[in-house]
């Protein structure tokens, strides 16, 4: 097994991790990474893939992935289910109001969130779910105790009298979760950690999925950017896996403050890093400001899956990301408490 030595040389310092990859200039485009080799048994190809991911994580905080393995019909069925939900009367959707649940599951109305504190509410509506077994699959059981552990676990709420909604939504959810589970070993390699570093920290991963609907925005409302699809923000968890429809509208802010369009590329999903990963890696990984402005003149649909760790994991700075030159910057908190505090701030303005 001589080729394995490549993965086992002494750990470089975080300064090296960053210096070897940190680009001098601001990014102007978002890399597309083919993750076909993620499941192969060639460690050199996985290492090569991890290096591309490290480059994207240090410099951009966003990348597209292709060959992600989510079947096209799963995407189509989930999006169609979402469309059928969003055309329901408001009073029916409000029966599932997210403020009625202790753990932020269910429906968020238009302007129900204000992601950017300086904004006037976000022009989208959403439906949020967390982990639940597939409808037809009793074998997919979560490890016991999952429902009761941590501040954010708890059951989903589903619309009544909307047949054929729950199954396609959960089928897509599980397919996207599998992509997240493929990515964690690559992030570990990128950080010069053993590939299984995250395994025991993601036994009940905190994966929250949102079906999002953005109505068309009138051009007059766009002038001051105070009320847009989603205000400028960073995500809270480790990373987000986003499917977006052809309408576009996602923009990512580079180091120079310029907004770069994350145009929809068929056959890809977008991955972006969140603040939990930035904090955990002592800011080696970058959590990048982004927003959505739906200028397309048509409705926009998207499905982000926010992927975190088990809620009881302590976010102690990862060993390869601290050194005498770059000491730990953040106090240690559990993942669940961190995410919950961030969610409370986002929804506070509409809970009245």
Secondary structure as GFF3:
##gff-version 3
##sequence-region A 1 352
A	DSSP	three_ten_helix	2	7	.	.	.	ID=ss1
A	DSSP	alpha_helix	14	19	.	.	.	ID=ss2
A	DSSP	beta_strand	32	34	.	.	.	ID=ss3
A	DSSP	three_ten_helix	36	39	.	.	.	ID=ss4
A	DSSP	alpha_helix	43	59	.	.	.	ID=ss5
A	DSSP	beta_strand	62	66	.	.	.	ID=ss6
A	DSSP	alpha_helix	72	86	.	.	.	ID=ss7
A	DSSP	alpha_helix	90	94	.	.	.	ID=ss8
A	DSSP	three_ten_helix	98	100	.	.	.	ID=ss9
A	DSSP	beta_strand	106	108	.	.	.	ID=ss10
A	DSSP	beta_strand	125	129	.	.	.	ID=ss11
A	DSSP	three_ten_helix	146	148	.	.	.	ID=ss12
A	DSSP	alpha_helix	166	190	.	.	.	ID=ss13
A	DSSP	three_ten_helix	199	201	.	.	.	ID=ss14
A	DSSP	beta_strand	207	214	.	.	.	ID=ss15
A	DSSP	three_ten_helix	219	222	.	.	.	ID=ss16
A	DSSP	beta_strand	230	233	.	.	.	ID=ss17
A	DSSP	beta_strand	239	244	.	.	.	ID=ss18
A	DSSP	beta_strand	250	253	.	.	.	ID=ss19
A	DSSP	beta_strand	259	261	.	.	.	ID=ss20
A	DSSP	beta_strand	268	273	.	.	.	ID=ss21
A	DSSP	alpha_helix	275	280	.	.	.	ID=ss22
A	DSSP	beta_strand	290	292	.	.	.	ID=ss23
A	DSSP	beta_strand	300	307	.	.	.	ID=ss24
A	DSSP	three_ten_helix	319	321	.	.	.	ID=ss25
A	DSSP	alpha_helix	335	347	.	.	.	ID=ss26
A	DSSP	three_ten_helix	348	350	.	.	.	ID=ss27
###
